[in-house]
Amino acid sequence: KLADPNAVISDSEFTYATKGAVCALPTGNTGMYEKYTFDMLYSKNGTTQAVPASVTKVMSLVTGLDYLENVTDTITIKSSDSEGGSGPTLSNGDTMTMQELMLCMALPSSNTGAQAFARICGAKMLESKGVTTYTDSECRTEFVSKMNAKASYIGMTNSSFANASGTSSSNATTVNDLI
């Protein structure tokens, strides 16, 4: 498709995938926080919504990075952060840096780590609005609201998020939005 833009790719060539897309990434130093238009080379059911599961954590990280000042800050896991599923076991009282927490989210896909990240970043979001008293739940609600705002801002018009970890079946996105 890159060599011949008029080439036709048939779905029969991709029999194993129910959804997917291939795009050409921009070249050069594209900078951060830019909106890009990718050349879509092929898409199969690219606009069909599906539950993104742990891919949700990528959106969580992208959203939270806007509010972090120092990744070496030490945080403490709370019992309210606990969420089963994937990732390393993080327990009430465990301490780590924000950088270590983000690595727990990104590499072994820690659901508890994502919940802690949403709580901590959500608190920073509320504080930036002048709110000084809040619950862990309110922090996570604020965080998810910002995830949805960020998704809309970057052009993910067919996506919506209900939690930061990806465990909610109400999280939805499309292949084209992820691209």
N, C-alpha and C positions, 0 to 999 in steps of 0.2 A: 504494500500500500504506500510506503514511503517512496519507493522507486517509481511506482506508477499510481498516482492519485486516482485514476479512473478504474483501477482494478476493483473487481467485485469479490467480496469474501462471503461465502455462503454459510448459513448456520450449520449445514451438514459437516463443515470442516471442524466444528466445535461441538461434537455430539455429547460430550461428557458434562459440559457446563450448562446449568439452567439459567444463569445470569453471569455477565462479565463484560469487560470492556478493555480495549487496548488504546492507549493514546500516546502521542509524541510529547515528551516533556520539553519545556523550554530550555534553551542552552544559554550558557554564559552566567554571569552573576546577576541573578534575578532579584536579589534583595529580599528582605522580610516584609510580611504584611502587604504584599502586592496581590492584586486580583489578576489571575492569569486566565487566558483563553487557551485551552489545550486543543490541539488537532486530534479529534476523535477518529481513530483509524478503523475501529470496529466496536460495535456494541450489540449485545444480545440481552433483551429484556432490561435494558439500562434504566428505564423509567419505572420499573415495577418495584414497589416498596417491599422491604424485608427488614427483619430485626437484625441490627448490626452486631449484636452480642458484644464481645470484648473490643471490637473496633471502636466502640463508643469511647473507650478510654483515650483514644487519640484526640477526639474532640474535647474531652475533659482536659487533657494536657494543653492543647492549643488555647483553650479558654483561660485556664488558670495561670498560664505564663504571663498574661497581661497584668496580673495582680501581684505577682511575686517580686519582692525586692531583693531577697537574699536567699539563695538556695542552700546556704550553709546554716540557716536557722534550724534549731532543734525543735522537733514537735513530739508530742506524746499521743499514742493511740488511745482512744477512749472505747469503752464498751459499746457505745452507740455507733461506732464505726464498723463493728463486726458484721460481716456478710459472708456467707458460705460461698463455695464454688472454687474458682481457680486461684492460683497464686500461693505465695508462702504464707504460713500461719503467722499472723500478726495478732498480738493479744493486748488486752487492756493493760496500760502502763508501759508498753514497749516504747522506747525513744529512738529516734533517728533524725537525720537531717532531711530537709525537704528534697534535696537531691536524691538521697537514698529512697525516700518515699516514691518519687517519680520513677526511679528505676524499678521499684517493686511493681508499680502499675504497668510500666511499658514492657518489661522483659518477661517476668513470670505471670503477668496479668492479674495482679492482686485486686480482688474485689474490695476487700477491707481497706487496702491502700487507697483505692479510688474514693471510697466513702470518706476517709480521713482527709484526703486532698480536697474534696468538695466542701467538707465542713470548714477547713482552715481557710481556703480561698474565699468561700462564701462569707465568712466572718470579715475578711478584709474588704470584700465588696460592700457589705452592710456598713462597716465603719467608714468607708469612703463616702457614704451617703449621710453620715452623721448619726447612724444608729449605734447605740452603745450597749443596749441590753437585747439579747437574742438567745434563742435555743439552737441546739445543734440541727434540729429539723429545719428551722427557719434559714440557717446558713446554707443547708443543702438545697432548699427550695430556691433561694436567691442564685446559687451557683447554676442550677439547671436552667433558670430563666436566662442567665447570661450565656449559657451554652446555646440555647435556642436563638438568642439575639446574634451571637457570633456566627452561627450556621446561616442565618438569613443574610447577614452582612457579607459573607464570603460567597454567596450565591447558591447555598444548599437549600433550594426552595421546596424540595420534596422531602425534607428531613424534619424530624421532631424528636426531642429527647425527654425522657421522664426521670432518668437517674444518671449518675456519673459512671457507674461501673459497667453498664450494659446488661445487667440481669433482668431489667424490666422488659416484658414483652410489648410494652407500649413504645419503646424506642423504635424509630423507623427511619430508614434512609433508602436511597437508591444507589445503584452502581454509578450512574452518571454524577450524582451529587458527591460521592466519595472521590471521584476523579477530580 
